[in-house]
């Protein structure tokens, strides 16, 4: 006789990506959402940005993909350069 009940599936979630910067004000840093090359930086230190603003454009697989701010803030530091390769989860811009 066959077992008609399949074993339960086990789902393993990936470990969280460590963050290099934790802002006291609670404004999250802007991270790369894909692995690629920094094609263009669209902000400067001191710029005020709003949620949804494009701050960096990444190139991956011959496609341009904007990285947008998830919160309002002021650009404190830019941690990437145009032409630099970045991995998913790398911090690109620090906000305050």
OpenMM code with the backbone's topology and positions (N, CA, C; nanometers):
from openmm import Vec3, app, unit

residues = "UNK UNK UNK UNK UNK UNK UNK UNK UNK UNK UNK UNK UNK UNK UNK UNK UNK UNK UNK UNK UNK UNK UNK UNK UNK UNK UNK UNK UNK UNK UNK UNK UNK UNK UNK UNK UNK UNK UNK UNK UNK UNK UNK UNK UNK UNK UNK UNK UNK UNK UNK UNK UNK UNK UNK UNK UNK UNK UNK UNK UNK UNK UNK UNK UNK UNK UNK UNK UNK UNK UNK UNK UNK UNK UNK UNK UNK UNK UNK UNK UNK UNK UNK UNK UNK UNK UNK UNK UNK UNK UNK UNK UNK UNK UNK UNK".split()
positions = [
    Vec3(0.0830, -0.1174, 0.0000),
    Vec3(0.0000, 0.0000, 0.0000),
    Vec3(0.0886, 0.1254, 0.0000),
    Vec3(0.0547, 0.2218, -0.0814),
    Vec3(0.1307, 0.3448, -0.0955),
    Vec3(0.0866, 0.4486, 0.0066),
    Vec3(0.1823, 0.5328, 0.0455),
    Vec3(0.1513, 0.6456, 0.1329),
    Vec3(0.0934, 0.7555, 0.0452),
    Vec3(-0.0336, 0.7902, 0.0653),
    Vec3(-0.1000, 0.8897, -0.0182),
    Vec3(-0.0760, 1.0319, 0.0290),
    Vec3(-0.0192, 1.0493, 0.1460),
    Vec3(0.0114, 1.1832, 0.1963),
    Vec3(0.1594, 1.2126, 0.1734),
    Vec3(0.1893, 1.3101, 0.0853),
    Vec3(0.3302, 1.3438, 0.0620),
    Vec3(0.3898, 1.4100, 0.1863),
    Vec3(0.5201, 1.4020, 0.2028),
    Vec3(0.5823, 1.4678, 0.3180),
    Vec3(0.5642, 1.6193, 0.3086),
    Vec3(0.5641, 1.6860, 0.4238),
    Vec3(0.5482, 1.8308, 0.4264),
    Vec3(0.6724, 1.8976, 0.3672),
    Vec3(0.6490, 2.0045, 0.2935),
    Vec3(0.7593, 2.0793, 0.2336),
    Vec3(0.8267, 2.1642, 0.3405),
    Vec3(0.9570, 2.1734, 0.3314),
    Vec3(1.0330, 2.2579, 0.4222),
    Vec3(1.0861, 2.3757, 0.3411),
    Vec3(1.0528, 2.4952, 0.3852),
    Vec3(1.0964, 2.6157, 0.3150),
    Vec3(1.2055, 2.6818, 0.3977),
    Vec3(1.3186, 2.7042, 0.3349),
    Vec3(1.4301, 2.7711, 0.4014),
    Vec3(1.4466, 2.9086, 0.3398),
    Vec3(1.4371, 3.0129, 0.4228),
    Vec3(1.4529, 3.1490, 0.3745),
    Vec3(1.5997, 3.1883, 0.3771),
    Vec3(1.6425, 3.2742, 0.2825),
    Vec3(1.7827, 3.3165, 0.2842),
    Vec3(1.8112, 3.4031, 0.4066),
    Vec3(1.9362, 3.4015, 0.4493),
    Vec3(1.9773, 3.4843, 0.5624),
    Vec3(1.9682, 3.6309, 0.5214),
    Vec3(1.9341, 3.7188, 0.6145),
    Vec3(1.9278, 3.8610, 0.5795),
    Vec3(2.0643, 3.9147, 0.5391),
    Vec3(2.0630, 4.0110, 0.4503),
    Vec3(2.1866, 4.0734, 0.4041),
    Vec3(2.2345, 4.1702, 0.5116),
    Vec3(2.3599, 4.1564, 0.5569),
    Vec3(2.4080, 4.2492, 0.6605),
    Vec3(2.4170, 4.3907, 0.6062),
    Vec3(2.3835, 4.4863, 0.6885),
    Vec3(2.3888, 4.6266, 0.6498),
    Vec3(2.5110, 4.6901, 0.7123),
    Vec3(2.5846, 4.7650, 0.6332),
    Vec3(2.7044, 4.8315, 0.6825),
    Vec3(2.6702, 4.9592, 0.7577),
    Vec3(2.5603, 5.0229, 0.7212),
    Vec3(2.5235, 5.1501, 0.7815),
    Vec3(2.3847, 5.1375, 0.8436),
    Vec3(2.3715, 5.1792, 0.9671),
    Vec3(2.2406, 5.1848, 1.0314),
    Vec3(2.2213, 5.3282, 1.0769),
    Vec3(2.1233, 5.3932, 1.0212),
    Vec3(2.1009, 5.5332, 1.0520),
    Vec3(2.0209, 5.5474, 1.1802),
    Vec3(2.0635, 5.6394, 1.2663),
    Vec3(1.9945, 5.6645, 1.3911),
    Vec3(1.8540, 5.7168, 1.3676),
    Vec3(1.8342, 5.7937, 1.2625),
    Vec3(1.7035, 5.8522, 1.2359),
    Vec3(1.6048, 5.7501, 1.1810),
    Vec3(1.6508, 5.6313, 1.1480),
    Vec3(1.5622, 5.5277, 1.0976),
    Vec3(1.5387, 5.5341, 0.9480),
    Vec3(1.6076, 5.6222, 0.8760),
    Vec3(1.5934, 5.6302, 0.7313),
    Vec3(1.6820, 5.5228, 0.6698),
    Vec3(1.6238, 5.4303, 0.5936),
    Vec3(1.7062, 5.3223, 0.5382),
    Vec3(1.7987, 5.3705, 0.4271),
    Vec3(1.9135, 5.3053, 0.4158),
    Vec3(2.0053, 5.3317, 0.3058),
    Vec3(1.9433, 5.2774, 0.1779),
    Vec3(1.9938, 5.3239, 0.0655),
    Vec3(1.9434, 5.2771, -0.0632),
    Vec3(2.0391, 5.1707, -0.1138),
    Vec3(1.9854, 5.0512, -0.1397),
    Vec3(2.0667, 4.9357, -0.1774),
    Vec3(2.0356, 4.8921, -0.3199),
    Vec3(2.1325, 4.8248, -0.3801),
    Vec3(2.1126, 4.7666, -0.5124),
    Vec3(2.0128, 4.6521, -0.5017),
    Vec3(1.9150, 4.6509, -0.5889),
    Vec3(1.8159, 4.5435, -0.5877),
    Vec3(1.8519, 4.4300, -0.6848),
    Vec3(1.9588, 4.4505, -0.7619),
    Vec3(2.0088, 4.3482, -0.8541),
    Vec3(2.1610, 4.3593, -0.8614),
    Vec3(2.2242, 4.2566, -0.9135),
    Vec3(2.3675, 4.2617, -0.9422),
    Vec3(2.3836, 4.3259, -1.0797),
    Vec3(2.4761, 4.4215, -1.0887),
    Vec3(2.4960, 4.4891, -1.2161),
    Vec3(2.6079, 4.5905, -1.2079),
    Vec3(2.6056, 4.6839, -1.3009),
    Vec3(2.7050, 4.7903, -1.3092),
    Vec3(2.6351, 4.9243, -1.2900),
    Vec3(2.6981, 5.0116, -1.2112),
    Vec3(2.6427, 5.1461, -1.1928),
    Vec3(2.6596, 5.2200, -1.3250),
    Vec3(2.5499, 5.2493, -1.3903),
    Vec3(2.5534, 5.3163, -1.5197),
    Vec3(2.5537, 5.4668, -1.5019),
    Vec3(2.4692, 5.5184, -1.4081),
    Vec3(2.4609, 5.6622, -1.3879),
    Vec3(2.4175, 5.6916, -1.2445),
    Vec3(2.4797, 5.7900, -1.1826),
    Vec3(2.4402, 5.8370, -1.0494),
    Vec3(2.3611, 5.9656, -1.0708),
    Vec3(2.2384, 5.9683, -1.0205),
    Vec3(2.1483, 6.0799, -1.0467),
    Vec3(2.1277, 6.1720, -0.9266),
    Vec3(2.2165, 6.1653, -0.8281),
    Vec3(2.2051, 6.2527, -0.7116),
    Vec3(2.3445, 6.2942, -0.6677),
    Vec3(2.3495, 6.3939, -0.5807),
    Vec3(2.4752, 6.4413, -0.5243),
    Vec3(2.4593, 6.4526, -0.3739),
    Vec3(2.5716, 6.4497, -0.3023),
    Vec3(2.5684, 6.4685, -0.1580),
    Vec3(2.5011, 6.6023, -0.1284),
    Vec3(2.4077, 6.6005, -0.0349),
    Vec3(2.3341, 6.7206, 0.0025),
    Vec3(2.1989, 6.7345, -0.0649),
    Vec3(2.1735, 6.6559, -0.1706),
    Vec3(2.0443, 6.6619, -0.2396),
    Vec3(1.9326, 6.6120, -0.1488),
    Vec3(1.8193, 6.6800, -0.1536),
    Vec3(1.6984, 6.6307, -0.0881),
    Vec3(1.6261, 6.5430, -0.1886),
    Vec3(1.5904, 6.4231, -0.1456),
    Vec3(1.5198, 6.3325, -0.2353),
    Vec3(1.3891, 6.2890, -0.1705),
    Vec3(1.2952, 6.2543, -0.2550),
    Vec3(1.1644, 6.2101, -0.2093),
    Vec3(1.1459, 6.0630, -0.2436),
    Vec3(1.0556, 5.9995, -0.1725),
    Vec3(1.0226, 5.8599, -0.2005),
    Vec3(0.9880, 5.8462, -0.3486),
    Vec3(1.0488, 5.7477, -0.4147),
    Vec3(1.0233, 5.7232, -0.5561),
    Vec3(1.1209, 5.7895, -0.6509),
    Vec3(1.2033, 5.8817, -0.5996),
    Vec3(1.3036, 5.9451, -0.6855),
    Vec3(1.4089, 5.8432, -0.7263),
    Vec3(1.4512, 5.8476, -0.8514),
    Vec3(1.5591, 5.7619, -0.8996),
    Vec3(1.6920, 5.8245, -0.8574),
    Vec3(1.7759, 5.7475, -0.7875),
    Vec3(1.9039, 5.8006, -0.7406),
    Vec3(2.0229, 5.7403, -0.8154),
    Vec3(2.0083, 5.6185, -0.8611),
    Vec3(2.1141, 5.5488, -0.9350),
    Vec3(2.0463, 5.4648, -1.0432),
    Vec3(2.1130, 5.4528, -1.1568),
    Vec3(2.0641, 5.3620, -1.2605),
    Vec3(2.1673, 5.2516, -1.2758),
    Vec3(2.1213, 5.1276, -1.2613),
    Vec3(2.2076, 5.0111, -1.2789),
    Vec3(2.1844, 4.9521, -1.4171),
    Vec3(2.2898, 4.8937, -1.4722),
    Vec3(2.2800, 4.8215, -1.5988),
    Vec3(2.3049, 4.6746, -1.5687),
    Vec3(2.2104, 4.5922, -1.6119),
    Vec3(2.2244, 4.4483, -1.5932),
    Vec3(2.1607, 4.3788, -1.7125),
    Vec3(2.2337, 4.2903, -1.7730),
    Vec3(2.1852, 4.2155, -1.8885),
    Vec3(2.1344, 4.3093, -1.9989),
    Vec3(2.2111, 4.4180, -2.0210),
    Vec3(2.1827, 4.5180, -2.1244),
    Vec3(2.0512, 4.5919, -2.1015),
    Vec3(2.0053, 4.5946, -1.9757),
    Vec3(1.8844, 4.6689, -1.9409),
    Vec3(1.9193, 4.7728, -1.8349),
    Vec3(1.8612, 4.8910, -1.8458),
    Vec3(1.8797, 4.9952, -1.7458),
    Vec3(1.7697, 4.9819, -1.6412),
    Vec3(1.8102, 4.9779, -1.5133),
    Vec3(1.7141, 4.9604, -1.4057),
    Vec3(1.7351, 5.0683, -1.3001),
    Vec3(1.6373, 5.1578, -1.2825),
    Vec3(1.6526, 5.2628, -1.1825),
    Vec3(1.6427, 5.2077, -1.0406),
    Vec3(1.7234, 5.2639, -0.9521),
    Vec3(1.7146, 5.2333, -0.8094),
    Vec3(1.6505, 5.3561, -0.7465),
    Vec3(1.5350, 5.3351, -0.6845),
    Vec3(1.4568, 5.4463, -0.6318),
    Vec3(1.4635, 5.4526, -0.4800),
    Vec3(1.4497, 5.5745, -0.4278),
    Vec3(1.4451, 5.5944, -0.2833),
    Vec3(1.3129, 5.5406, -0.2295),
    Vec3(1.3202, 5.4724, -0.1159),
    Vec3(1.1990, 5.4201, -0.0526),
    Vec3(1.1438, 5.5167, 0.0512),
    Vec3(1.2220, 5.6188, 0.0868),
    Vec3(1.1813, 5.7196, 0.1842),
    Vec3(1.2369, 5.8547, 0.1432),
    Vec3(1.1813, 5.9597, 0.2034),
    Vec3(1.2362, 6.0940, 0.1859),
    Vec3(1.3645, 6.1052, 0.2668),
    Vec3(1.4550, 6.1892, 0.2250),
    Vec3(1.5774, 6.2106, 0.3013),
    Vec3(1.6737, 6.3011, 0.2275),
    Vec3(1.7896, 6.3192, 0.2870),
    Vec3(1.8975, 6.3979, 0.2286),
    Vec3(2.0157, 6.3052, 0.2051),
    Vec3(2.0768, 6.3161, 0.0883),
    Vec3(2.1903, 6.2305, 0.0546),
    Vec3(2.3086, 6.2700, 0.1429),
    Vec3(2.3515, 6.1753, 0.2268),
    Vec3(2.4649, 6.1980, 0.3169),
    Vec3(2.5952, 6.1515, 0.2531),
    Vec3(2.5877, 6.0382, 0.1813),
    Vec3(2.7086, 5.9778, 0.1248),
    Vec3(2.6714, 5.8920, 0.0048),
    Vec3(2.7564, 5.8934, -0.0975),
    Vec3(2.7388, 5.8068, -0.2142),
    Vec3(2.8531, 5.7060, -0.2116),
    Vec3(2.8178, 5.5780, -0.2040),
    Vec3(2.9177, 5.4728, -0.1850),
    Vec3(2.9494, 5.3956, -0.3127),
    Vec3(2.9160, 5.4517, -0.4282),
    Vec3(2.9450, 5.3842, -0.5550),
    Vec3(2.9934, 5.4873, -0.6558),
    Vec3(3.0501, 5.4368, -0.7637),
    Vec3(3.0981, 5.5211, -0.8731),
    Vec3(3.0431, 5.4664, -1.0036),
    Vec3(3.0258, 5.5543, -1.1014),
    Vec3(2.9812, 5.5086, -1.2327),
    Vec3(3.0836, 5.4111, -1.2896),
    Vec3(3.0342, 5.2992, -1.3426),
    Vec3(3.1204, 5.1949, -1.3974),
    Vec3(3.1542, 5.0854, -1.2978),
    Vec3(3.1211, 5.1062, -1.1710),
    Vec3(3.1520, 5.0079, -1.0665),
    Vec3(3.0536, 4.8911, -1.0702),
    Vec3(3.1034, 4.7709, -1.0500),
    Vec3(3.0176, 4.6538, -1.0372),
    Vec3(2.9661, 4.6458, -0.8940),
    Vec3(2.8368, 4.6157, -0.8784),
    Vec3(2.7761, 4.6023, -0.7464),
    Vec3(2.6953, 4.4735, -0.7412),
    Vec3(2.6782, 4.4241, -0.6193),
    Vec3(2.5998, 4.3031, -0.5979),
    Vec3(2.4664, 4.3407, -0.5348),
    Vec3(2.3700, 4.2550, -0.5509),
    Vec3(2.2411, 4.2749, -0.4860),
    Vec3(2.2621, 4.2915, -0.3360),
    Vec3(2.2033, 4.3957, -0.2787),
    Vec3(2.2159, 4.4222, -0.1360),
    Vec3(2.3260, 4.5191, -0.0993),
    Vec3(2.4157, 4.5525, -0.1935),
    Vec3(2.5204, 4.6509, -0.1646),
    Vec3(2.4563, 4.7880, -0.1417),
    Vec3(2.5063, 4.8602, -0.0408),
    Vec3(2.4579, 4.9956, -0.0141),
    Vec3(2.5175, 5.0893, -0.1191),
    Vec3(2.4297, 5.1658, -0.1865),
    Vec3(2.4734, 5.2584, -0.2895),
    Vec3(2.4743, 5.4024, -0.2391),
    Vec3(2.3696, 5.4387, -0.1625),
    Vec3(2.3537, 5.5754, -0.1153),
    Vec3(2.3091, 5.5723, 0.0307),
    Vec3(2.3708, 5.6583, 0.1125),
    Vec3(2.3360, 5.6707, 0.2542),
    Vec3(2.2533, 5.7981, 0.2708),
    Vec3(2.1388, 5.7850, 0.3357),
    Vec3(2.0515, 5.8994, 0.3607),
    Vec3(2.0552, 5.9397, 0.5067),
    Vec3(2.0149, 6.0638, 0.5318),
    Vec3(1.9954, 6.1086, 0.6698),
    Vec3(1.8661, 6.1839, 0.6768),
] * unit.nanometer
topology = app.Topology()
chain = topology.addChain("A")
for resn in residues:
    res = topology.addResidue(resn, chain)
    for name in ("N", "CA", "C"):
        topology.addAtom(name, app.Element.getBySymbol(name[0]), res)
